[in-house]
């Protein structure tokens, strides 16, 4: 078995007993249900040192004692609860200050646009941040910063009118929640105009 591994990663352990047709695997003395092949691939979520051992099952149904040569696997914690905060909408040619935070000891951050550290100041775009610990365990989170106004939608009610009839135009920017002022070519300053 390879060791150490990061919490949530797979371990690979192999048992080899002449005449065995199947195996019964144990982690820390507790049977792992449904695992009966010579090669065990198993996700370990809990940090710490874990012991993997097996009993061999022969063709006659005889079961050996628990293997004396157990595999010890060290599982180290990865950063958890990675969050990114900051404005998700910016004006054209403006930036947003994004801040990453993860639970863990000695966490470092690397942003997809090249910044290192918890804070990145970025224009509109999609960004990923990787939070890593000194032992190499990492988690990744993404964040999208939109350019305000790039997705303004205008709808008309009714959509079809005859010449001389009125239509109500409604403007909205779905990704932005807050006070938005719209200015129409006729001088109206609301999200609706006729």
C-alpha positions as CSV (number, residue, x, y, z in Angstrom):
1,X,0.0,0.0,0.0
2,X,1.2,3.5,-0.7
3,X,1.3,5.9,2.2
4,X,0.7,8.6,3.1
5,X,-2.5,9.5,1.2
6,X,-4.9,12.4,1.4
7,X,-8.3,11.9,3.1
8,X,-10.8,10.8,0.5
9,X,-8.3,9.2,-1.8
10,X,-8.1,5.5,-2.6
11,X,-5.7,3.0,-1.1
12,X,-4.6,-0.1,-3.0
13,X,-3.7,-3.2,-0.9
14,X,-2.9,-6.7,-2.2
15,X,-3.1,-10.0,-0.4
16,X,-1.4,-13.1,-1.8
17,X,-2.0,-16.4,-0.2
18,X,-1.4,-19.6,-2.1
19,X,-4.7,-21.6,-2.6
20,X,-6.9,-18.7,-1.6
21,X,-10.1,-18.2,-3.7
22,X,-11.3,-15.1,-2.0
23,X,-10.4,-12.8,1.0
24,X,-12.2,-11.1,3.8
25,X,-10.7,-7.6,4.3
26,X,-10.5,-5.6,7.5
27,X,-9.7,-2.0,8.3
28,X,-8.7,-1.3,11.9
29,X,-10.1,-4.7,12.9
30,X,-13.5,-4.1,11.4
31,X,-14.6,-6.2,8.4
32,X,-15.1,-4.2,5.2
33,X,-18.4,-5.6,3.7
34,X,-18.4,-6.8,0.1
35,X,-14.6,-6.8,-0.4
36,X,-13.5,-10.3,-1.3
37,X,-10.8,-9.9,-4.0
38,X,-7.0,-10.2,-3.6
39,X,-6.7,-6.6,-4.5
40,X,-8.5,-4.0,-2.3
41,X,-9.2,-0.5,-3.6
42,X,-10.8,1.5,-0.9
43,X,-11.6,5.2,-0.2
44,X,-10.4,6.3,3.2
45,X,-12.1,9.5,4.5
46,X,-10.8,9.6,8.1
47,X,-7.3,11.0,8.8
48,X,-5.0,8.9,10.9
49,X,-3.0,5.6,10.7
50,X,-5.2,2.7,9.5
51,X,-4.4,-1.0,9.5
52,X,-5.5,-3.1,6.6
53,X,-5.4,-6.9,6.9
54,X,-7.1,-9.9,5.3
55,X,-8.2,-13.5,6.0
56,X,-7.8,-15.9,3.1
57,X,-10.7,-18.2,2.1
58,X,-9.7,-21.6,0.6
59,X,-11.5,-23.6,-2.0
60,X,-12.9,-25.9,0.8
61,X,-14.3,-22.9,2.7
62,X,-11.6,-22.9,5.3
63,X,-10.8,-19.4,6.6
64,X,-7.3,-18.5,7.7
65,X,-6.4,-16.4,10.7
66,X,-6.1,-12.6,10.2
67,X,-2.9,-11.8,8.4
68,X,0.0,-11.0,10.6
69,X,1.6,-8.7,8.0
70,X,-0.9,-5.9,8.0
71,X,-0.5,-2.9,5.7
72,X,-0.5,0.4,7.7
73,X,-1.7,3.4,5.7
74,X,-1.3,7.0,6.9
75,X,-4.2,9.2,5.8
76,X,-3.6,13.0,6.1
77,X,-6.3,15.6,6.2
78,X,-7.0,17.8,3.2
79,X,-8.2,21.3,3.5
80,X,-12.0,21.5,4.0
81,X,-14.8,24.0,3.5
82,X,-13.1,25.9,0.7
83,X,-15.1,29.1,0.0
84,X,-14.6,32.1,-2.2
85,X,-16.1,35.4,-1.4
86,X,-16.2,38.6,-3.4
87,X,-18.3,40.6,-5.9
88,X,-19.6,38.3,-8.6
89,X,-20.5,41.2,-10.9
90,X,-18.2,44.1,-11.9
91,X,-18.5,47.0,-14.3
92,X,-16.7,46.9,-17.6
93,X,-12.9,47.4,-17.1
94,X,-13.3,46.9,-13.3
95,X,-12.0,44.2,-11.0
96,X,-13.4,42.1,-8.1
97,X,-11.4,41.3,-5.0
98,X,-11.9,37.5,-4.4
99,X,-10.9,35.9,-1.1
100,X,-10.4,32.2,-0.6
101,X,-10.7,30.5,2.8
102,X,-10.3,26.9,3.7
103,X,-10.1,25.1,7.1
104,X,-6.8,23.3,7.7
105,X,-3.3,23.9,9.0
106,X,-0.8,25.6,6.9
107,X,-3.1,26.1,3.9
108,X,-1.7,27.9,0.8
109,X,-3.7,29.1,-2.2
110,X,-2.9,29.2,-5.9
111,X,-5.3,30.9,-8.3
112,X,-5.8,29.8,-12.0
113,X,-4.7,33.3,-13.2
114,X,-1.4,33.0,-11.4
115,X,-1.9,34.8,-8.1
116,X,-0.7,33.0,-4.9
117,X,-2.2,33.8,-1.6
118,X,-5.8,34.0,-0.3
119,X,-6.7,37.2,-2.2
120,X,-6.9,37.7,-6.0
121,X,-8.0,40.9,-7.7
122,X,-9.5,39.9,-11.1
123,X,-11.6,41.2,-14.0
124,X,-14.7,39.4,-15.2
125,X,-14.0,35.7,-15.9
126,X,-14.1,32.2,-14.4
127,X,-11.4,31.5,-11.8
128,X,-10.3,28.4,-9.8
129,X,-8.4,28.4,-6.6
130,X,-6.5,25.4,-5.2
131,X,-6.1,25.2,-1.5
132,X,-3.2,22.9,-0.5
133,X,-1.6,21.8,2.7
134,X,2.2,21.1,3.2
135,X,1.5,17.4,2.8
136,X,0.3,17.9,-0.7
137,X,-3.4,17.4,-0.1
138,X,-5.6,19.9,-2.0
139,X,-9.2,20.9,-2.9
140,X,-10.3,23.2,-5.7
141,X,-13.2,25.6,-6.0
142,X,-14.4,27.9,-8.8
143,X,-15.9,31.3,-8.9
144,X,-17.4,33.3,-11.8
145,X,-17.2,37.1,-12.0
146,X,-19.6,38.6,-14.5
147,X,-19.3,41.9,-16.3
148,X,-22.4,43.9,-15.5
149,X,-24.6,44.8,-18.4
150,X,-23.1,42.1,-20.7
151,X,-26.3,40.0,-20.2
152,X,-29.0,42.7,-20.0
153,X,-32.2,41.1,-21.5
154,X,-35.1,43.1,-22.9
155,X,-38.5,41.5,-23.3
156,X,-41.6,43.0,-24.9
157,X,-45.2,42.5,-23.9
158,X,-47.0,41.8,-26.1
159,X,-44.3,40.6,-28.4
160,X,-46.3,41.4,-31.5
161,X,-48.1,44.7,-32.0
162,X,-49.6,46.7,-34.9
163,X,-48.3,50.1,-36.0
164,X,-49.3,52.8,-33.5
165,X,-50.0,50.3,-30.6
166,X,-48.0,50.5,-27.4
167,X,-45.7,47.8,-26.1
168,X,-44.1,47.4,-22.6
169,X,-40.4,46.8,-22.6
170,X,-38.8,45.2,-19.6
171,X,-35.0,45.1,-19.0
172,X,-33.3,42.8,-16.5
173,X,-29.9,41.5,-15.6
174,X,-30.4,38.0,-14.2
175,X,-27.1,37.6,-12.5
176,X,-27.2,40.9,-10.5
177,X,-29.4,41.3,-7.4
178,X,-29.5,44.8,-6.1
179,X,-30.3,48.4,-7.1
180,X,-30.0,48.7,-10.8
181,X,-30.9,51.9,-12.8
182,X,-31.8,51.5,-16.4
183,X,-31.8,54.4,-18.8
184,X,-33.8,54.0,-22.0
185,X,-33.2,55.9,-25.3
186,X,-36.5,57.8,-24.7
187,X,-35.1,59.1,-21.3
188,X,-37.1,56.8,-19.1
189,X,-35.2,55.6,-15.9
190,X,-36.9,52.4,-14.9
191,X,-36.6,48.7,-15.7
192,X,-39.9,49.1,-17.8
193,X,-40.9,51.7,-20.4
194,X,-43.8,52.0,-22.9
